[in-house]
Amino acid sequence: AQSVTQLDSHVSVSEGTPVLLRCNYSSSYSPSLFWYVQHPNKGLQLLLKYTSAATLVKGINGFEAEFKKSETSFHLTKPSAHMSDAAEYFCVVSLRGPWIKAAGNKLTFGGGTRVLVKP
Amino acid sequence: EPEVTQTPSHQVTQMGQEVILRCVPISNHLYFYWYRQILGQKVEFLVSFYNNEISEKSEIFDDQFSVERPDGSNFTLKIRSTKLEDSAMYFCASSERFLENNPLNTEAFFGQGTRLTVV
């Protein structure tokens, strides 16, 4: 079984200040981890992904996330928030391994964190 | 850039009516998915589809739901007799075949969603 917990449902930051979105996961097997962003009236866009290569993952728009197995965490950060970062962010986990090949990539979503950026 | 497209963007239907939500996945993808997000709740997995059959489905995906790939390009979700609690945003997604040794293929691409309102 796998699950994802996003520790903050809402985060409010000032433009130009750092952003931290927290995510903890639970997985019986080696996970792949993703962050998706959803802007109003838009689809889910992939920000970055961890799939067992480097533990520090860089994504689009200046975001990065670090996979910490000992803490079962995959927190998302950005050094300086921009107004266009206001959106909802989802931490997502899927299983990896040959035994799930037939099932494709079933994704389990966290509850989402809504980010508000103040001018 | 290739993308997943969904139609319609909004659908209002009366309780008990049948609805069909349509999706055009990315053309070289082989795995297809439906997810839904009830307002204020998590994004939930409904079903995955590969090689013209369902490969996995959740408890939500009961006999009222069906999926089809009628013509090699479209991927549809049918709800036979809609209920009020079916009101949600429905997301279609697609991915390349999962290869455990190739993490580049573990990304799912999502459409912009269809907002279904059952009245």
Interface residues (C-beta under 8 A of the other chain):
Chain A: S32 F34 Y36 N41 K42 G43 L44 Q45 L46 K49 T51 S52 A53 F90 S94 R96 G97 P98 I100 K101 A102 A103 G104 N105 K106 L107 T108 F109 G110 G111 G112
Chain B: V4 Q6 Y31 Y33 Y35 Q41 K42 V43 E44 F45 S48 Y50 S55 E56 F91 A93 S95 F98 L99 E100 P103 T106 E107 A108 F109 F110 G111 Q112 G113
